[in-house]
């Protein structure tokens, strides 16, 4: 009388095939998610760069506006900060 311990070869092949199908599908989904995550990270970096550029432009335009007022004899409080922004080596002379 043969003992019925363990799995047959056919059961092991079916289980292996199912594992490969499920594992392959999970791996494909993971790769799609990773690609989407990289795209979003790039967009976030671009957005941050654009915000920084917009802030720098606001500072520069504000300094130009202040320098025009200085030429019209309207000295503003931001003039010295703008002067430091454009001339960092002269910063020590301002204090």
C-alpha positions in Angstrom: 0.0 0.0 0.0 1.5 3.3 -1.0 1.4 6.2 1.4 -0.2 9.5 0.2 2.3 11.9 1.8 3.2 15.2 0.0 2.1 16.7 -3.3 2.1 15.1 -6.7 4.2 16.5 -9.5 1.1 17.8 -11.3 0.0 19.8 -8.1 3.5 21.3 -7.8 3.4 22.4 -11.5 0.0 24.0 -11.2 1.0 25.8 -8.0 4.2 27.0 -9.6 2.3 28.3 -12.7 -0.2 30.1 -10.5 2.7 31.7 -8.5 4.4 32.8 -11.6 1.2 34.4 -13.1 0.3 36.2 -9.9 3.9 37.3 -9.3 4.3 38.5 -12.9 1.1 40.6 -12.6 2.2 42.1 -9.3 5.6 42.9 -10.8 4.1 44.6 -13.9 1.8 46.7 -11.6 4.8 47.7 -9.5 6.7 48.8 -12.5 3.8 51.0 -13.7 3.5 52.6 -10.3 7.2 53.3 -10.1 7.1 55.0 -13.6 4.1 57.1 -12.5 5.9 58.0 -9.3 9.0 59.2 -11.2 6.8 61.3 -13.5 5.1 62.9 -10.5 8.4 63.6 -8.8 9.6 65.3 -12.0 6.5 67.5 -12.1 6.9 68.4 -8.4 10.6 69.4 -9.1 9.6 71.5 -12.1 6.8 73.2 -10.1 9.3 74.0 -7.3 11.8 75.4 -9.8 9.1 77.6 -11.4 8.0 78.9 -8.0 11.6 79.8 -7.1 12.0 81.6 -10.5 8.8 83.5 -10.0 9.9 84.6 -6.5 13.3 85.7 -7.9 11.5 87.7 -10.6 9.3 89.4 -8.0 12.4 90.4 -6.0 14.2 91.7 -9.1 11.1 93.6 -10.3 10.6 95.0 -6.8 14.2 96.2 -6.7 13.9 97.8 -10.1 10.8 99.5 -9.0 12.6 100.7 -5.9 15.5 102.0 -7.9 13.2 104.0 -10.2 11.6 105.6 -7.1 15.1 106.4 -5.8 15.9 108.3 -9.0 12.6 110.2 -8.5 13.8 111.0 -5.0 11.4 108.7 -3.3 13.7 106.5 -1.2 12.0 103.3 0.0 13.0 101.1 2.9 13.7 98.1 0.5 16.4 100.0 -1.4 19.2 98.8 0.9 18.0 95.2 0.7 17.9 95.4 -3.1 21.3 97.0 -3.1 22.6 94.0 -1.2 20.8 91.6 -3.5 22.5 93.1 -6.6 25.8 94.1 -4.9 26.7 91.5 -2.2 30.4 92.7 -2.0 29.2 96.2 -1.0 27.0 94.8 1.8 29.6 95.7 4.5 29.6 99.4 3.4 25.8 99.6 4.0 26.0 98.8 7.7 
